[in-house]
């Protein structure tokens, strides 16, 4: 079964809007910089992130999970059309 929805991480845009670097987010939250960069770069398709990490990021940035992530419908394949 093909995925019909995709999860998009908005962290890069949020950090830019708040003028915060990924490095600063990592240092201030105590979360690993590599993990933060995965979120910033949007490399989340097959990744697993602890709920505590997401809560720390959201709490630090004063945002909700709904602001951190967006769910979009993927384009249908030719077979599905």
N, C-alpha and C positions, 0 to 999 in steps of 0.2 A: 504494500500500500504506500503510495506516495504521500509525503507530508503535504498537507493543505494549508498549513499556517507556519509562519516563521516568527521567532522571537528576536526583536531588535533591541540592542542595548543603546541607550541614549547618553551614556556616561561622558563620552567625548564632548558632546555639545553642552552638556550641563557644566562640565568643568570649565569649558571656554567661557560660558556665560557668567560663571562665578569667579573667573580669573584665578582658578586653583589648578596647580599642576598635579599630574598623576603621582609624582614623587611626594609632594606635600600631603596628598590624600593618604598615601601609603604610610608615611611617617606619623601623621596625626592619628590614624586609626589603628596602627600596628599591624596592618594587613600587608602581605607580601607584595612587593612591587610587580613581580611577574604576573601575579593573579590580577592585580589592578590593570596592568597593561592588556591582559586578555579581554577584560571588560571594555576598556577604552578602544581597543582595536576591533571589537565586535566579534572576537573569535569564541563564540559561545555555543555554536551549533551542537557540538558533542561534549561540551564541558559540563562539569558539575561544580557548583559553588555552594558552600555551606550557608545555611540560612543566617548564621551569625555574621558572616562577612557582608551579606547583602543588607542586613539590619544595621551594621556599623556604617556602611557607606551611606545608606539612606538617612540615618540619624545625623551623621556628620554634616551632610549636605542639606539637611532639613527638607527632604523630598520624600515622596511616597514610592512604593514599588511600581505603581502605575505610571509615574513620571520617569522612573529609571528604565523601564522596559515598555516596548510597544509590540503588540501582536498584529501582524499583517497577514492577509491571505496571500498565499503563494499563487503564482500563475498556474493554470491548469495545463497539464501536458496535452499533446495532440490527441492521444487516445481518450482522454476524459471529455474533450469538447464535443 
